[in-house]
């Protein structure tokens, strides 16, 4: 059971430093706020709640969050709080270049500074698209005022000619079908119209749905939040209830550090394995843990997840989409099944004030083909596999539930692409010396190399291989891949090539061994030769000289520790800044 003890109420809140007096500065702060039509009694010492909104039309997954913000306000007012909505940088996966990942840390900085610098006692975090959820959690954790997440929710199922169309997953599949000559360009364009048919984030178990699930598994969102479709009325209900709940959290002084404990992260890792969650969750949870002072490592991911079966039958690992997951009972069912299997810290506290087990112990599974019993799991060992060896001294990851069983132990000849441009220039060339037994190697796509660590690790296969009916090959890179993607793809190889990791010196024709069961990724050359190659290596990626991109390049850490900025790790608290006038 949790040992958390609610604070005494009533008490003086941090917002009273701005609003709670009759000095010149207090009047200054209040009077300007009143130009919005706010009555005087709203500044009587009640909890002031920020609504941190990542709404943006440039982030289509989050373009409906304006309405959810209004629903949150209803709840806050009902509970006796004062809601104040504000925007922060919105890292939209579908539009930002070179990659939204480069701006996750920027968004986290925005959130942290906005929370600390403003008269806020608590905050509701409105997130949805991939990077918005971890960015908001990172920023809130570094300030550590009461915080709670509301997700935007997934889109409705896509349908094309009677078949489900999963966000991203179908895109990768169809693009390969075109190269293989199995689908026409005209059909591809027709399918485009059926992919995104409602507001919301990806309808697969991609990174957006994964991170919504991670927020719930960490205890940072109300139970059931993760899977409710964006257009379902119950999404508005959970936003309304969240508004009510955050006011009580402020009164109780229930903070992220009280909730996101070691046990909470261990629960989240196991949940990720159960749902077939995105490999991106590895990086994001490591970064969030770094903000709250929990010593989470890649080894924890492997240790805690390797015996967790994947029971959620969703794309890209399975058949269904988020809509069916919600109808089946959603994440609470998965958490209950982990608890029944002895794989859950039942006493972990949640934002509800109850333990995670109290929230889920009575839920039911309404569709055992969508959320499968353990003995009918998609994959017996579905957690993220962490690989090590001379090719990845600090680790690399692979998602077994989305990989091909026959490739989980493989030895093949390396076909090397020095960067993404080299890959694009060569991959469709019929003279490329490659077959299905080779190992595709992509360099210089890590945090520094791309820059930002783009989702290009799931390299499309050469057309001449696809025409044979082959749909998967072993692929290795220091990149990420979309949570909607699939395949036997080794990702996040650390140290990255741009930092002089062993990946940088792999050559065409080298033999590479992959053994997932043994957790091994090995470049089969003599140790002395590897040392010599590394000694002779020179950087090929030009370091940026100015702008945010320079800040990112100079301060981003490796994927193995969450790719956060080195100067942002840890909690800097919610101390009251000096007066502004």
Secondary structure, 3 states (H helix, E strand, C coil): CCCCCCCCCCCCCCCHHHHCCCCHHHHHHHHHHHHHCCCHHHHCCCCEEEEEECCCCCCHHHCCHHHHHHHHHHHHHHCCCEEEEEECCCCCCCCCCCCCHHHHHHHHHHHHHHHHHCCCCEEEEEECCHHHHHHHHHHHHHHCCEEEEEECCECCCEEECCEEECCCHHHHHHHHHHHCCCCCHHHHHHHHCCCCCCCCECCCCCHHHHHHHHHHHCCCECCCCCCCCCCCHHHHHHHHHHHHHHHHHHHHCCCHHHHCCHHHHHHHHHHHHHHCCCCHHHHHHHHHHHHHCCCCCHHHHHHHHCCCCECECECCCCCECHHHHHHHCCHHHHHHHHHHCCCCCCCCECCCCCEHHHHHCCCCCCCCCCECCHHHCCECCCCEEEEEECCEEEEEEEEHHHCCHHHCEEEEEEEEECCHHHHHHHCCCCCCCCCCCCEEEECCCCCCCCCCCCCCCCCCCCHHHHCCCCCCCEEEECCCCCCCCCCCEEECCCCCHHHCCHHHHCCCCCEEEEECCCCEEEECCCHHHHHHHHHHCCCCCCCCCCHHHHHHHHHECCHHHCCCECCCCCCCCCCCCCCCC
